[in-house]
């Protein structure tokens, strides 16, 4: 079992930056692939970024490539999402997720956090 708690959301102006954190509990965190998803009002939840257990592989949605960076600190049981050059269309609730194998975490992870709101004003 892995429990996930997100933090770091908030209100930011377009062009600004935010860093989301996801603190994980459970002995299996280091072996889990981790991901970030988001859900905007009236839209389906969508994949944002994923990172493998070894941090050797990362993937991003086309809409965030070059602006967002996912990373993890195994010693702190935490995964991060650094978001730069934010746009109003990035406004959403952001969710942290974890699972194995890596392919599953990008599409149908079993473990989810409660979400953190990110609002980007124009």
N, C-alpha and C positions, 0 to 999 in steps of 0.2 A: 504493500500500500504506500502511496505517495500523497501527501497533502500539500497543496500549493496555495500561497497567499501572495497576491499582487499588491504593489504599491507604486507610487510615483506619478500617478495620473494627475491631471489638473487642467487649468485653462492657460493657453499660450497663444500669442499672436502668430499669424502666418509668417513663416520664415524662421521661427524660433525653434528651440530644441527642448526635448524632455528625455529623461532616462527612466524607463520602467524597470522595476525589480520584481523578481518572483522567488520568494523564499520557500524552499521545499523541506519537508520533514520526512523521515523514513530512511531506512538503511540502504534502499535501492536507488537513491537519487543518482549516484555516480554512474550507474549503469543505464540510466534512462536517457533516451533521446528526448529533447525538449523542443517546444515550439510556442509561438505566439500566434493567436488568431484575433480577429476583431469583428465586431458586429455594429453596423451603423443603423440608425432608426429606420425601420421599414425594409431593411435588407437582410439577406441571409449572412450567417457567420462565414467569414472567409479566412483562408490561410494567409499569414503575413511572413513568417520566417521560422526556420527550424535549425537545430544544431545537434550533431551526433554526440554520443556519450563521451567520446574522446576529443571533441571540438575539432576533429579533423575534417568534418564536412558541414557546410552550411548551405541553405537554400533560401531564396527570397521570392516573394511575389513580384511580378514585373513592376507593379505600381509603386514599390518601395525600394527597388534596387538602386544602390548608389546614395540613398538617403538614410536608410536604417541599417543598424548593425546588431546582430545577436551574438552574445557571448555568455560564457558560464564560468563560475568560480566554484570548483568542486569542494575546496576547503571550506567555503562558506555556504555550501548547498544552495547556491543562488544562480539564477539565470537572468540576464539583462537584455533589454532592448533599447539601444541608443537611437533616438529618432531626431534627425536633423532636417532642416529645410521643410518644416511641417507646412502642410496645406490644409485648407478648410475641409477638403474631402478626406482627410485622415481622421476627422472627428468620428469617434466610435467608442464602444466599450471594448477594452483590450483584455484578452484572456490568455493566461499561461496554461500550457498543457504538457503532459508527459506520457510516454509509453515506450514500448519496444515492439517490433523493431523500428528502425528509423523510418521506413516507408509508412508504417501505420501512424506515426505521430503527425505526419503531414496531412492525413486524410481523416482518420477516425480514432483519435487518442482516447484512452479510457479515463485518464485523470485530468481534472480541470480545476482551475482556481475560480474564485467568485467574480473576478473581473474588476477593472479599474477604468474610470471614465477619463477619456482624453477629449478635450474640446479645443479646436483651433479656430480662432476668430480671424475674420478677413480685415 
